[in-house]
Amino acid sequence: MIQRLTRLIDVKSIVTIALTAVFAYLSATGKVDTNQFLTVFTVIIAFYFGTQSQKAAAGTGTAPGSKGE
């Protein structure tokens, strides 16, 4: 349980959650267009999950897209 909490309180996680909250607020108040929100949110989530995937692959010794050679 503590290990999961430690992983959640990672700088990338905090930035991802904060940016998501800010852009959701700006979109809800009409200060940011829905299409702009979708673009920014997609980039943020892709970056977050991309780095998580890369970290997981580094732990197994294989990089994403490699043939395991």
CHARMM internal coordinates of N, CA and C (Angstrom, degrees):
IC EDIT
DIST 1 N 1 CA 1.4507
DIST 1 CA 1 C 1.5246
ANGL 1 N 1 CA 1 C 111.14
DIST 1 C 2 N 1.3326
ANGL 1 CA 1 C 2 N 116.74
DIHE 1 N 1 CA 1 C 2 N -45.90
DIST 2 N 2 CA 1.4599
ANGL 1 C 2 N 2 CA 120.72
DIHE 1 CA 1 C 2 N 2 CA -179.40
DIST 2 CA 2 C 1.5242
ANGL 2 N 2 CA 2 C 110.27
DIHE 1 C 2 N 2 CA 2 C -67.72
DIST 2 C 3 N 1.3326
ANGL 2 CA 2 C 3 N 116.15
DIHE 2 N 2 CA 2 C 3 N -34.95
DIST 3 N 3 CA 1.4651
ANGL 2 C 3 N 3 CA 119.42
DIHE 2 CA 2 C 3 N 3 CA 178.92
DIST 3 CA 3 C 1.5342
ANGL 3 N 3 CA 3 C 110.65
DIHE 2 C 3 N 3 CA 3 C -65.35
DIST 3 C 4 N 1.3215
ANGL 3 CA 3 C 4 N 117.99
DIHE 3 N 3 CA 3 C 4 N -39.25
DIST 4 N 4 CA 1.4644
ANGL 3 C 4 N 4 CA 121.33
DIHE 3 CA 3 C 4 N 4 CA 177.04
DIST 4 CA 4 C 1.5230
ANGL 4 N 4 CA 4 C 110.64
DIHE 3 C 4 N 4 CA 4 C -64.56
DIST 4 C 5 N 1.3156
ANGL 4 CA 4 C 5 N 117.04
DIHE 4 N 4 CA 4 C 5 N -42.08
DIST 5 N 5 CA 1.4574
ANGL 4 C 5 N 5 CA 121.46
DIHE 4 CA 4 C 5 N 5 CA 178.99
DIST 5 CA 5 C 1.5262
ANGL 5 N 5 CA 5 C 110.31
DIHE 4 C 5 N 5 CA 5 C -64.44
DIST 5 C 6 N 1.3206
ANGL 5 CA 5 C 6 N 116.80
DIHE 5 N 5 CA 5 C 6 N -39.33
DIST 6 N 6 CA 1.4603
ANGL 5 C 6 N 6 CA 120.93
DIHE 5 CA 5 C 6 N 6 CA 178.21
DIST 6 CA 6 C 1.5207
ANGL 6 N 6 CA 6 C 110.59
DIHE 5 C 6 N 6 CA 6 C -63.20
DIST 6 C 7 N 1.3341
ANGL 6 CA 6 C 7 N 116.75
DIHE 6 N 6 CA 6 C 7 N -42.13
DIST 7 N 7 CA 1.4655
ANGL 6 C 7 N 7 CA 119.89
DIHE 6 CA 6 C 7 N 7 CA 178.57
DIST 7 CA 7 C 1.5250
ANGL 7 N 7 CA 7 C 111.26
DIHE 6 C 7 N 7 CA 7 C -66.75
DIST 7 C 8 N 1.3329
ANGL 7 CA 7 C 8 N 117.04
DIHE 7 N 7 CA 7 C 8 N -34.18
DIST 8 N 8 CA 1.4604
ANGL 7 C 8 N 8 CA 120.82
DIHE 7 CA 7 C 8 N 8 CA -179.69
DIST 8 CA 8 C 1.5245
ANGL 8 N 8 CA 8 C 111.22
DIHE 7 C 8 N 8 CA 8 C -68.35
DIST 8 C 9 N 1.3233
ANGL 8 CA 8 C 9 N 115.73
DIHE 8 N 8 CA 8 C 9 N -34.30
DIST 9 N 9 CA 1.4611
ANGL 8 C 9 N 9 CA 120.26
DIHE 8 CA 8 C 9 N 9 CA -178.44
DIST 9 CA 9 C 1.5294
ANGL 9 N 9 CA 9 C 109.09
DIHE 8 C 9 N 9 CA 9 C -90.58
DIST 9 C 10 N 1.2959
ANGL 9 CA 9 C 10 N 115.74
DIHE 9 N 9 CA 9 C 10 N 46.49
DIST 10 N 10 CA 1.4504
ANGL 9 C 10 N 10 CA 123.91
DIHE 9 CA 9 C 10 N 10 CA 174.57
DIST 10 CA 10 C 1.5268
ANGL 10 N 10 CA 10 C 107.08
DIHE 9 C 10 N 10 CA 10 C -91.87
DIST 10 C 11 N 1.2962
ANGL 10 CA 10 C 11 N 118.22
DIHE 10 N 10 CA 10 C 11 N 150.81
DIST 11 N 11 CA 1.4627
ANGL 10 C 11 N 11 CA 121.14
DIHE 10 CA 10 C 11 N 11 CA -177.42
DIST 11 CA 11 C 1.5249
ANGL 11 N 11 CA 11 C 110.94
DIHE 10 C 11 N 11 CA 11 C -57.88
DIST 11 C 12 N 1.3339
ANGL 11 CA 11 C 12 N 117.38
DIHE 11 N 11 CA 11 C 12 N -43.48
DIST 12 N 12 CA 1.4632
ANGL 11 C 12 N 12 CA 120.12
DIHE 11 CA 11 C 12 N 12 CA 179.92
DIST 12 CA 12 C 1.5196
ANGL 12 N 12 CA 12 C 110.88
DIHE 11 C 12 N 12 CA 12 C -62.95
DIST 12 C 13 N 1.3071
ANGL 12 CA 12 C 13 N 117.25
DIHE 12 N 12 CA 12 C 13 N -38.47
DIST 13 N 13 CA 1.4621
ANGL 12 C 13 N 13 CA 120.72
DIHE 12 CA 12 C 13 N 13 CA 179.31
DIST 13 CA 13 C 1.5173
ANGL 13 N 13 CA 13 C 111.14
DIHE 12 C 13 N 13 CA 13 C -65.90
DIST 13 C 14 N 1.3108
ANGL 13 CA 13 C 14 N 116.78
DIHE 13 N 13 CA 13 C 14 N -43.38
DIST 14 N 14 CA 1.4615
ANGL 13 C 14 N 14 CA 120.91
DIHE 13 CA 13 C 14 N 14 CA -179.82
DIST 14 CA 14 C 1.5258
ANGL 14 N 14 CA 14 C 110.21
DIHE 13 C 14 N 14 CA 14 C -63.86
DIST 14 C 15 N 1.3315
ANGL 14 CA 14 C 15 N 116.36
DIHE 14 N 14 CA 14 C 15 N -44.38
DIST 15 N 15 CA 1.4644
ANGL 14 C 15 N 15 CA 120.12
DIHE 14 CA 14 C 15 N 15 CA 179.05
DIST 15 CA 15 C 1.5257
ANGL 15 N 15 CA 15 C 110.33
DIHE 14 C 15 N 15 CA 15 C -62.82
DIST 15 C 16 N 1.3106
ANGL 15 CA 15 C 16 N 117.21
DIHE 15 N 15 CA 15 C 16 N -43.84
DIST 16 N 16 CA 1.4662
ANGL 15 C 16 N 16 CA 120.98
DIHE 15 CA 15 C 16 N 16 CA -179.64
DIST 16 CA 16 C 1.5211
ANGL 16 N 16 CA 16 C 111.29
DIHE 15 C 16 N 16 CA 16 C -61.88
DIST 16 C 17 N 1.3156
ANGL 16 CA 16 C 17 N 117.16
DIHE 16 N 16 CA 16 C 17 N -46.26
DIST 17 N 17 CA 1.4672
ANGL 16 C 17 N 17 CA 121.25
DIHE 16 CA 16 C 17 N 17 CA -179.57
DIST 17 CA 17 C 1.5267
ANGL 17 N 17 CA 17 C 110.71
DIHE 16 C 17 N 17 CA 17 C -66.25
DIST 17 C 18 N 1.3303
ANGL 17 CA 17 C 18 N 116.64
DIHE 17 N 17 CA 17 C 18 N -42.43
DIST 18 N 18 CA 1.4655
ANGL 17 C 18 N 18 CA 120.26
DIHE 17 CA 17 C 18 N 18 CA -179.87
DIST 18 CA 18 C 1.5277
ANGL 18 N 18 CA 18 C 111.50
DIHE 17 C 18 N 18 CA 18 C -64.51
DIST 18 C 19 N 1.3251
ANGL 18 CA 18 C 19 N 117.19
DIHE 18 N 18 CA 18 C 19 N -46.21
DIST 19 N 19 CA 1.4608
ANGL 18 C 19 N 19 CA 120.01
DIHE 18 CA 18 C 19 N 19 CA 179.35
DIST 19 CA 19 C 1.5219
ANGL 19 N 19 CA 19 C 111.80
DIHE 18 C 19 N 19 CA 19 C -63.81
DIST 19 C 20 N 1.3146
ANGL 19 CA 19 C 20 N 116.63
DIHE 19 N 19 CA 19 C 20 N -38.84
DIST 20 N 20 CA 1.4561
ANGL 19 C 20 N 20 CA 120.25
DIHE 19 CA 19 C 20 N 20 CA 177.21
DIST 20 CA 20 C 1.5254
ANGL 20 N 20 CA 20 C 110.37
DIHE 19 C 20 N 20 CA 20 C -62.01
DIST 20 C 21 N 1.3200
ANGL 20 CA 20 C 21 N 116.73
DIHE 20 N 20 CA 20 C 21 N -45.00
DIST 21 N 21 CA 1.4656
ANGL 20 C 21 N 21 CA 120.37
DIHE 20 CA 20 C 21 N 21 CA -179.93
DIST 21 CA 21 C 1.5295
ANGL 21 N 21 CA 21 C 111.67
DIHE 20 C 21 N 21 CA 21 C -64.36
DIST 21 C 22 N 1.3272
ANGL 21 CA 21 C 22 N 116.71
DIHE 21 N 21 CA 21 C 22 N -43.74
DIST 22 N 22 CA 1.4648
ANGL 21 C 22 N 22 CA 120.53
DIHE 21 CA 21 C 22 N 22 CA -179.16
DIST 22 CA 22 C 1.5255
ANGL 22 N 22 CA 22 C 110.95
DIHE 21 C 22 N 22 CA 22 C -63.64
DIST 22 C 23 N 1.3221
ANGL 22 CA 22 C 23 N 117.38
DIHE 22 N 22 CA 22 C 23 N -47.85
DIST 23 N 23 CA 1.4601
ANGL 22 C 23 N 23 CA 119.50
DIHE 22 CA 22 C 23 N 23 CA -178.76
DIST 23 CA 23 C 1.5231
ANGL 23 N 23 CA 23 C 111.70
DIHE 22 C 23 N 23 CA 23 C -69.47
DIST 23 C 24 N 1.3215
ANGL 23 CA 23 C 24 N 118.18
DIHE 23 N 23 CA 23 C 24 N -31.70
DIST 24 N 24 CA 1.4658
ANGL 23 C 24 N 24 CA 119.65
DIHE 23 CA 23 C 24 N 24 CA 174.88
DIST 24 CA 24 C 1.5264
ANGL 24 N 24 CA 24 C 109.95
DIHE 23 C 24 N 24 CA 24 C -65.14
DIST 24 C 25 N 1.3242
ANGL 24 CA 24 C 25 N 117.25
DIHE 24 N 24 CA 24 C 25 N -42.27
DIST 25 N 25 CA 1.4655
ANGL 24 C 25 N 25 CA 121.20
DIHE 24 CA 24 C 25 N 25 CA 177.61
DIST 25 CA 25 C 1.5235
ANGL 25 N 25 CA 25 C 111.15
DIHE 24 C 25 N 25 CA 25 C -62.95
DIST 25 C 26 N 1.3268
ANGL 25 CA 25 C 26 N 116.95
DIHE 25 N 25 CA 25 C 26 N -47.86
DIST 26 N 26 CA 1.4615
ANGL 25 C 26 N 26 CA 121.03
DIHE 25 CA 25 C 26 N 26 CA -179.62
DIST 26 CA 26 C 1.5303
ANGL 26 N 26 CA 26 C 111.45
DIHE 25 C 26 N 26 CA 26 C -62.21
DIST 26 C 27 N 1.3161
ANGL 26 CA 26 C 27 N 116.30
DIHE 26 N 26 CA 26 C 27 N -36.87
DIST 27 N 27 CA 1.4627
ANGL 26 C 27 N 27 CA 119.81
DIHE 26 CA 26 C 27 N 27 CA 178.17
DIST 27 CA 27 C 1.5254
ANGL 27 N 27 CA 27 C 110.60
DIHE 26 C 27 N 27 CA 27 C -70.08
DIST 27 C 28 N 1.3262
ANGL 27 CA 27 C 28 N 117.16
DIHE 27 N 27 CA 27 C 28 N -40.30
DIST 28 N 28 CA 1.4691
ANGL 27 C 28 N 28 CA 121.15
DIHE 27 CA 27 C 28 N 28 CA -179.50
DIST 28 CA 28 C 1.5276
ANGL 28 N 28 CA 28 C 111.66
DIHE 27 C 28 N 28 CA 28 C -66.75
DIST 28 C 29 N 1.3192
ANGL 28 CA 28 C 29 N 117.40
DIHE 28 N 28 CA 28 C 29 N -33.53
DIST 29 N 29 CA 1.4579
ANGL 28 C 29 N 29 CA 120.54
DIHE 28 CA 28 C 29 N 29 CA -179.84
DIST 29 CA 29 C 1.5248
ANGL 29 N 29 CA 29 C 112.23
DIHE 28 C 29 N 29 CA 29 C -86.18
DIST 29 C 30 N 1.3098
ANGL 29 CA 29 C 30 N 117.30
DIHE 29 N 29 CA 29 C 30 N -4.40
DIST 30 N 30 CA 1.4586
ANGL 29 C 30 N 30 CA 121.21
DIHE 29 CA 29 C 30 N 30 CA 176.41
DIST 30 CA 30 C 1.5131
ANGL 30 N 30 CA 30 C 114.53
DIHE 29 C 30 N 30 CA 30 C 85.18
DIST 30 C 31 N 1.3200
ANGL 30 CA 30 C 31 N 118.06
DIHE 30 N 30 CA 30 C 31 N 9.85
DIST 31 N 31 CA 1.4646
ANGL 30 C 31 N 31 CA 120.94
DIHE 30 CA 30 C 31 N 31 CA -179.70
DIST 31 CA 31 C 1.5264
ANGL 31 N 31 CA 31 C 111.82
DIHE 30 C 31 N 31 CA 31 C -82.43
DIST 31 C 32 N 1.3196
ANGL 31 CA 31 C 32 N 115.92
DIHE 31 N 31 CA 31 C 32 N -19.64
DIST 32 N 32 CA 1.4577
ANGL 31 C 32 N 32 CA 121.52
DIHE 31 CA 31 C 32 N 32 CA 177.70
DIST 32 CA 32 C 1.5237
ANGL 32 N 32 CA 32 C 107.03
DIHE 31 C 32 N 32 CA 32 C -126.59
DIST 32 C 33 N 1.3230
ANGL 32 CA 32 C 33 N 115.62
DIHE 32 N 32 CA 32 C 33 N 133.29
DIST 33 N 33 CA 1.4553
ANGL 32 C 33 N 33 CA 120.63
DIHE 32 CA 32 C 33 N 33 CA 178.43
DIST 33 CA 33 C 1.5327
ANGL 33 N 33 CA 33 C 110.05
DIHE 32 C 33 N 33 CA 33 C -65.04
DIST 33 C 34 N 1.2964
ANGL 33 CA 33 C 34 N 116.89
DIHE 33 N 33 CA 33 C 34 N 150.50
DIST 34 N 34 CA 1.4634
ANGL 33 C 34 N 34 CA 121.98
DIHE 33 CA 33 C 34 N 34 CA -178.62
DIST 34 CA 34 C 1.5208
ANGL 34 N 34 CA 34 C 111.40
DIHE 33 C 34 N 34 CA 34 C -59.56
DIST 34 C 35 N 1.3268
ANGL 34 CA 34 C 35 N 117.15
DIHE 34 N 34 CA 34 C 35 N -40.02
DIST 35 N 35 CA 1.4674
ANGL 34 C 35 N 35 CA 119.82
DIHE 34 CA 34 C 35 N 35 CA 179.21
DIST 35 CA 35 C 1.5261
ANGL 35 N 35 CA 35 C 111.55
DIHE 34 C 35 N 35 CA 35 C -65.96
DIST 35 C 36 N 1.3242
ANGL 35 CA 35 C 36 N 116.90
DIHE 35 N 35 CA 35 C 36 N -37.79
DIST 36 N 36 CA 1.4633
ANGL 35 C 36 N 36 CA 119.93
DIHE 35 CA 35 C 36 N 36 CA 176.65
DIST 36 CA 36 C 1.5234
ANGL 36 N 36 CA 36 C 110.30
DIHE 35 C 36 N 36 CA 36 C -65.08
DIST 36 C 37 N 1.3245
ANGL 36 CA 36 C 37 N 116.25
DIHE 36 N 36 CA 36 C 37 N -41.21
DIST 37 N 37 CA 1.4632
ANGL 36 C 37 N 37 CA 120.10
DIHE 36 CA 36 C 37 N 37 CA 178.64
DIST 37 CA 37 C 1.5195
ANGL 37 N 37 CA 37 C 109.98
DIHE 36 C 37 N 37 CA 37 C -61.56
DIST 37 C 38 N 1.3167
ANGL 37 CA 37 C 38 N 117.30
DIHE 37 N 37 CA 37 C 38 N -45.92
DIST 38 N 38 CA 1.4629
ANGL 37 C 38 N 38 CA 121.20
DIHE 37 CA 37 C 38 N 38 CA -178.51
DIST 38 CA 38 C 1.5220
ANGL 38 N 38 CA 38 C 111.07
DIHE 37 C 38 N 38 CA 38 C -61.27
DIST 38 C 39 N 1.3148
ANGL 38 CA 38 C 39 N 117.26
DIHE 38 N 38 CA 38 C 39 N -41.55
DIST 39 N 39 CA 1.4651
ANGL 38 C 39 N 39 CA 120.90
DIHE 38 CA 38 C 39 N 39 CA 179.23
DIST 39 CA 39 C 1.5225
ANGL 39 N 39 CA 39 C 111.42
DIHE 38 C 39 N 39 CA 39 C -63.42
DIST 39 C 40 N 1.3181
ANGL 39 CA 39 C 40 N 116.58
DIHE 39 N 39 CA 39 C 40 N -49.59
DIST 40 N 40 CA 1.4683
ANGL 39 C 40 N 40 CA 120.62
DIHE 39 CA 39 C 40 N 40 CA -178.68
DIST 40 CA 40 C 1.5216
ANGL 40 N 40 CA 40 C 110.53
DIHE 39 C 40 N 40 CA 40 C -65.15
DIST 40 C 41 N 1.3087
ANGL 40 CA 40 C 41 N 117.48
DIHE 40 N 40 CA 40 C 41 N -43.89
DIST 41 N 41 CA 1.4600
ANGL 40 C 41 N 41 CA 121.35
DIHE 40 CA 40 C 41 N 41 CA -179.21
DIST 41 CA 41 C 1.5286
ANGL 41 N 41 CA 41 C 110.92
DIHE 40 C 41 N 41 CA 41 C -62.39
DIST 41 C 42 N 1.3270
ANGL 41 CA 41 C 42 N 117.05
DIHE 41 N 41 CA 41 C 42 N -40.97
DIST 42 N 42 CA 1.4656
ANGL 41 C 42 N 42 CA 121.13
DIHE 41 CA 41 C 42 N 42 CA 178.88
DIST 42 CA 42 C 1.5181
ANGL 42 N 42 CA 42 C 110.92
DIHE 41 C 42 N 42 CA 42 C -62.73
DIST 42 C 43 N 1.3168
ANGL 42 CA 42 C 43 N 117.47
DIHE 42 N 42 CA 42 C 43 N -42.13
DIST 43 N 43 CA 1.4648
ANGL 42 C 43 N 43 CA 120.93
DIHE 42 CA 42 C 43 N 43 CA 178.65
DIST 43 CA 43 C 1.5272
ANGL 43 N 43 CA 43 C 110.43
DIHE 42 C 43 N 43 CA 43 C -64.60
DIST 43 C 44 N 1.3163
ANGL 43 CA 43 C 44 N 116.89
DIHE 43 N 43 CA 43 C 44 N -43.71
DIST 44 N 44 CA 1.4680
ANGL 43 C 44 N 44 CA 120.73
DIHE 43 CA 43 C 44 N 44 CA -179.55
DIST 44 CA 44 C 1.5210
ANGL 44 N 44 CA 44 C 110.87
DIHE 43 C 44 N 44 CA 44 C -62.08
DIST 44 C 45 N 1.3109
ANGL 44 CA 44 C 45 N 116.90
DIHE 44 N 44 CA 44 C 45 N -48.83
DIST 45 N 45 CA 1.4675
ANGL 44 C 45 N 45 CA 120.91
DIHE 44 CA 44 C 45 N 45 CA -178.29
DIST 45 CA 45 C 1.5283
ANGL 45 N 45 CA 45 C 110.71
DIHE 44 C 45 N 45 CA 45 C -66.59
DIST 45 C 46 N 1.3248
ANGL 45 CA 45 C 46 N 117.86
DIHE 45 N 45 CA 45 C 46 N -40.85
DIST 46 N 46 CA 1.4681
ANGL 45 C 46 N 46 CA 120.49
DIHE 45 CA 45 C 46 N 46 CA 178.08
DIST 46 CA 46 C 1.5240
ANGL 46 N 46 CA 46 C 110.73
DIHE 45 C 46 N 46 CA 46 C -61.85
DIST 46 C 47 N 1.3188
ANGL 46 CA 46 C 47 N 117.19
DIHE 46 N 46 CA 46 C 47 N -41.68
DIST 47 N 47 CA 1.4586
ANGL 46 C 47 N 47 CA 120.52
DIHE 46 CA 46 C 47 N 47 CA 178.13
DIST 47 CA 47 C 1.5280
ANGL 47 N 47 CA 47 C 110.59
DIHE 46 C 47 N 47 CA 47 C -63.77
DIST 47 C 48 N 1.3173
ANGL 47 CA 47 C 48 N 116.43
DIHE 47 N 47 CA 47 C 48 N -46.59
DIST 48 N 48 CA 1.4608
ANGL 47 C 48 N 48 CA 120.35
DIHE 47 CA 47 C 48 N 48 CA -177.95
DIST 48 CA 48 C 1.5210
ANGL 48 N 48 CA 48 C 111.46
DIHE 47 C 48 N 48 CA 48 C -61.07
DIST 48 C 49 N 1.3363
ANGL 48 CA 48 C 49 N 116.85
DIHE 48 N 48 CA 48 C 49 N -51.65
DIST 49 N 49 CA 1.4574
ANGL 48 C 49 N 49 CA 119.29
DIHE 48 CA 48 C 49 N 49 CA -178.41
DIST 49 CA 49 C 1.5209
ANGL 49 N 49 CA 49 C 112.03
DIHE 48 C 49 N 49 CA 49 C -71.51
DIST 49 C 50 N 1.3233
ANGL 49 CA 49 C 50 N 117.61
DIHE 49 N 49 CA 49 C 50 N -28.20
DIST 50 N 50 CA 1.4649
ANGL 49 C 50 N 50 CA 120.14
DIHE 49 CA 49 C 50 N 50 CA 175.17
DIST 50 CA 50 C 1.5098
ANGL 50 N 50 CA 50 C 111.70
DIHE 49 C 50 N 50 CA 50 C -64.86
DIST 50 C 51 N 1.3156
ANGL 50 CA 50 C 51 N 117.12
DIHE 50 N 50 CA 50 C 51 N -43.52
DIST 51 N 51 CA 1.4562
ANGL 50 C 51 N 51 CA 119.89
DIHE 50 CA 50 C 51 N 51 CA 178.93
DIST 51 CA 51 C 1.5212
ANGL 51 N 51 CA 51 C 111.22
DIHE 50 C 51 N 51 CA 51 C -70.30
DIST 51 C 52 N 1.3322
ANGL 51 CA 51 C 52 N 117.38
DIHE 51 N 51 CA 51 C 52 N -34.46
DIST 52 N 52 CA 1.4660
ANGL 51 C 52 N 52 CA 120.35
DIHE 51 CA 51 C 52 N 52 CA 176.83
DIST 52 CA 52 C 1.5263
ANGL 52 N 52 CA 52 C 109.88
DIHE 51 C 52 N 52 CA 52 C -65.29
DIST 52 C 53 N 1.3342
ANGL 52 CA 52 C 53 N 117.27
DIHE 52 N 52 CA 52 C 53 N -41.64
DIST 53 N 53 CA 1.4516
ANGL 52 C 53 N 53 CA 121.85
DIHE 52 CA 52 C 53 N 53 CA 179.06
DIST 53 CA 53 C 1.5218
ANGL 53 N 53 CA 53 C 110.94
DIHE 52 C 53 N 53 CA 53 C -64.82
DIST 53 C 54 N 1.3196
ANGL 53 CA 53 C 54 N 116.12
DIHE 53 N 53 CA 53 C 54 N -40.76
DIST 54 N 54 CA 1.4501
ANGL 53 C 54 N 54 CA 121.18
DIHE 53 CA 53 C 54 N 54 CA 178.88
DIST 54 CA 54 C 1.5291
ANGL 54 N 54 CA 54 C 110.43
DIHE 53 C 54 N 54 CA 54 C -64.84
DIST 54 C 55 N 1.3179
ANGL 54 CA 54 C 55 N 116.18
DIHE 54 N 54 CA 54 C 55 N -40.26
DIST 55 N 55 CA 1.4606
ANGL 54 C 55 N 55 CA 120.73
DIHE 54 CA 54 C 55 N 55 CA 179.02
DIST 55 CA 55 C 1.5279
ANGL 55 N 55 CA 55 C 110.50
DIHE 54 C 55 N 55 CA 55 C -65.10
DIST 55 C 56 N 1.3284
ANGL 55 CA 55 C 56 N 116.44
DIHE 55 N 55 CA 55 C 56 N -41.60
DIST 56 N 56 CA 1.4669
ANGL 55 C 56 N 56 CA 120.60
DIHE 55 CA 55 C 56 N 56 CA 179.22
DIST 56 CA 56 C 1.5216
ANGL 56 N 56 CA 56 C 110.84
DIHE 55 C 56 N 56 CA 56 C -66.09
DIST 56 C 57 N 1.3303
ANGL 56 CA 56 C 57 N 117.26
DIHE 56 N 56 CA 56 C 57 N -39.48
DIST 57 N 57 CA 1.4545
ANGL 56 C 57 N 57 CA 121.07
DIHE 56 CA 56 C 57 N 57 CA 179.20
DIST 57 CA 57 C 1.5264
ANGL 57 N 57 CA 57 C 110.77
DIHE 56 C 57 N 57 CA 57 C -67.35
DIST 57 C 58 N 1.3128
ANGL 57 CA 57 C 58 N 117.14
DIHE 57 N 57 CA 57 C 58 N -35.94
DIST 58 N 58 CA 1.4545
ANGL 57 C 58 N 58 CA 120.66
DIHE 57 CA 57 C 58 N 58 CA 178.22
DIST 58 CA 58 C 1.5281
ANGL 58 N 58 CA 58 C 110.43
DIHE 57 C 58 N 58 CA 58 C -65.73
DIST 58 C 59 N 1.3111
ANGL 58 CA 58 C 59 N 116.25
DIHE 58 N 58 CA 58 C 59 N -32.23
DIST 59 N 59 CA 1.4688
ANGL 58 C 59 N 59 CA 120.42
DIHE 58 CA 58 C 59 N 59 CA 178.21
DIST 59 CA 59 C 1.5144
ANGL 59 N 59 CA 59 C 112.91
DIHE 58 C 59 N 59 CA 59 C -70.52
DIST 59 C 60 N 1.3379
ANGL 59 CA 59 C 60 N 117.35
DIHE 59 N 59 CA 59 C 60 N -27.90
DIST 60 N 60 CA 1.4631
ANGL 59 C 60 N 60 CA 120.94
DIHE 59 CA 59 C 60 N 60 CA 179.55
DIST 60 CA 60 C 1.5181
ANGL 60 N 60 CA 60 C 111.70
DIHE 59 C 60 N 60 CA 60 C -92.93
DIST 60 C 61 N 1.3353
ANGL 60 CA 60 C 61 N 117.37
DIHE 60 N 60 CA 60 C 61 N -9.91
DIST 61 N 61 CA 1.4540
ANGL 60 C 61 N 61 CA 120.46
DIHE 60 CA 60 C 61 N 61 CA 178.17
DIST 61 CA 61 C 1.5177
ANGL 61 N 61 CA 61 C 113.85
DIHE 60 C 61 N 61 CA 61 C 90.69
DIST 61 C 62 N 1.3337
ANGL 61 CA 61 C 62 N 118.06
DIHE 61 N 61 CA 61 C 62 N 2.67
DIST 62 N 62 CA 1.4584
ANGL 61 C 62 N 62 CA 119.92
DIHE 61 CA 61 C 62 N 62 CA 178.22
DIST 62 CA 62 C 1.5240
ANGL 62 N 62 CA 62 C 108.84
DIHE 61 C 62 N 62 CA 62 C -123.17
DIST 62 C 63 N 1.2870
ANGL 62 CA 62 C 63 N 115.20
DIHE 62 N 62 CA 62 C 63 N 138.50
DIST 63 N 63 CA 1.4675
ANGL 62 C 63 N 63 CA 120.32
DIHE 62 CA 62 C 63 N 63 CA 178.13
DIST 63 CA 63 C 1.5061
ANGL 63 N 63 CA 63 C 108.62
DIHE 62 C 63 N 63 CA 63 C -88.91
DIST 63 C 64 N 1.3392
ANGL 63 CA 63 C 64 N 118.04
DIHE 63 N 63 CA 63 C 64 N 150.10
DIST 64 N 64 CA 1.4485
ANGL 63 C 64 N 64 CA 119.98
DIHE 63 CA 63 C 64 N 64 CA 176.77
DIST 64 CA 64 C 1.5162
ANGL 64 N 64 CA 64 C 110.89
DIHE 63 C 64 N 64 CA 64 C -58.57
DIST 64 C 65 N 1.3281
ANGL 64 CA 64 C 65 N 115.27
DIHE 64 N 64 CA 64 C 65 N 132.38
DIST 65 N 65 CA 1.4599
ANGL 64 C 65 N 65 CA 119.73
DIHE 64 CA 64 C 65 N 65 CA 179.49
DIST 65 CA 65 C 1.5084
ANGL 65 N 65 CA 65 C 114.16
DIHE 64 C 65 N 65 CA 65 C 87.55
DIST 65 C 66 N 1.3283
ANGL 65 CA 65 C 66 N 117.99
DIHE 65 N 65 CA 65 C 66 N -5.32
DIST 66 N 66 CA 1.4613
ANGL 65 C 66 N 66 CA 119.24
DIHE 65 CA 65 C 66 N 66 CA 178.75
DIST 66 CA 66 C 1.5131
ANGL 66 N 66 CA 66 C 109.80
DIHE 65 C 66 N 66 CA 66 C -84.82
DIST 66 C 67 N 1.3239
ANGL 66 CA 66 C 67 N 116.16
DIHE 66 N 66 CA 66 C 67 N 162.58
DIST 67 N 67 CA 1.4609
ANGL 66 C 67 N 67 CA 121.27
DIHE 66 CA 66 C 67 N 67 CA -177.80
DIST 67 CA 67 C 1.5104
ANGL 67 N 67 CA 67 C 111.61
DIHE 66 C 67 N 67 CA 67 C -97.46
DIST 67 C 68 N 1.3175
ANGL 67 CA 67 C 68 N 116.62
DIHE 67 N 67 CA 67 C 68 N 9.93
DIST 68 N 68 CA 1.4608
ANGL 67 C 68 N 68 CA 120.55
DIHE 67 CA 67 C 68 N 68 CA 177.33
DIST 68 CA 68 C 1.5147
ANGL 68 N 68 CA 68 C 113.62
DIHE 67 C 68 N 68 CA 68 C 74.37
DIST 68 C 69 N 1.3278
ANGL 68 CA 68 C 69 N 117.79
DIHE 68 N 68 CA 68 C 69 N 22.93
DIST 69 N 69 CA 1.4520
ANGL 68 C 69 N 69 CA 121.36
DIHE 68 CA 68 C 69 N 69 CA -179.39
DIST 69 CA 69 C 1.4941
ANGL 69 N 69 CA 69 C 111.29
DIHE 68 C 69 N 69 CA 69 C -83.11
END
COOR INIT
IC SEED 1 N 1 CA 1 C
IC BUILD
